[in-house]
Amino acid sequence: MPRAPKDFPVPRFPGMDVNEINYRKTEDEQEKALRLHKEKLLFYFKELPAYVFGFAFLGVSAFYCYWVLFTPSTSPEERRYAWSALSAVLGGIVGIVYGRSTK
């Protein structure tokens, strides 16, 4: 059963009052190493695959669009679709880079 909190005399200053006082648990080296290891694994298995898949998808899409644009046998309508898809892919890349730099 946890102990009841004790009142602690806090000095009062004119025009100011105390909101709250918090205690935080200190972290020893073993707990810190374990926490950092868990965060690293979380990054490797949760965040990194999403980035790899996203950039691979954008790269393959851009390669296909360039291939369609510079193949002489493609029709003008296919080239228009390739230009619009390529501009969307490049806009997505710029959006990702710009959005990451502003956080």
C-alpha positions in Angstrom: 0.0 0.0 0.0 1.5 3.4 -1.0 2.2 5.9 1.7 0.1 9.0 2.0 1.8 12.2 0.6 3.2 14.5 3.2 2.8 18.2 3.2 6.1 20.0 2.4 6.5 23.6 3.4 7.1 25.6 0.3 8.2 29.2 0.6 5.6 31.6 -0.7 6.5 34.8 -2.6 4.2 37.8 -3.0 2.1 37.6 -6.2 3.0 34.0 -6.9 1.6 30.6 -5.8 2.7 27.0 -6.2 1.1 25.0 -9.0 2.5 21.6 -8.3 5.6 19.8 -7.4 6.5 16.6 -9.1 9.0 13.9 -8.3 10.5 11.8 -11.1 12.2 8.5 -10.8 15.9 8.5 -11.6 17.0 6.1 -14.2 20.1 3.9 -13.6 22.5 2.9 -16.3 20.9 -0.5 -16.8 17.4 0.8 -17.2 18.7 3.5 -19.6 20.5 0.9 -21.7 17.3 -1.2 -21.8 15.1 1.7 -22.7 17.5 2.8 -25.5 17.6 -0.8 -26.8 13.8 -1.0 -26.9 13.6 2.3 -28.7 16.2 1.1 -31.3 14.2 -2.1 -31.9 11.0 -0.1 -32.2 12.6 2.0 -34.9 14.0 -1.0 -36.8 10.7 -2.9 -36.8 8.1 -0.2 -37.0 9.4 3.0 -38.6 12.3 2.0 -40.9 10.3 -0.5 -43.0 7.7 2.2 -43.7 10.4 4.6 -45.0 12.1 1.9 -47.0 8.9 0.8 -48.6 7.8 4.4 -49.3 11.1 5.4 -50.9 11.3 2.1 -52.9 7.7 2.7 -54.2 8.5 6.3 -55.2 11.8 5.2 -56.9 10.1 2.4 -58.9 7.3 4.8 -59.9 9.7 7.5 -61.0 11.8 4.9 -63.0 8.7 3.6 -64.7 7.5 7.2 -65.6 11.0 8.0 -67.0 10.9 4.8 -69.0 7.5 5.6 -70.5 8.5 9.2 -71.3 11.7 8.2 -73.1 10.5 5.1 -75.0 9.8 6.1 -78.6 6.9 3.6 -78.9 4.6 5.3 -76.3 1.6 7.3 -77.3 1.2 11.0 -76.5 -1.7 10.1 -74.1 0.5 7.7 -72.1 3.2 10.4 -71.9 0.7 12.9 -70.5 -0.2 10.3 -67.8 3.4 9.7 -67.1 4.2 13.4 -66.7 1.3 13.8 -64.3 2.3 10.7 -62.3 6.0 11.9 -62.3 5.0 15.3 -61.1 2.9 13.8 -58.3 5.8 11.5 -57.3 8.3 14.4 -57.2 5.8 16.5 -55.3 5.5 13.7 -52.8 9.3 13.5 -52.4 9.5 17.3 -51.9 6.6 17.1 -49.4 8.2 14.4 -47.4 11.6 16.2 -47.3 10.0 19.6 -46.5 7.6 18.1 -43.9 10.5 16.3 -42.1 12.6 19.4 -42.0 9.9 21.6 -40.4 9.2 19.3 -37.5 
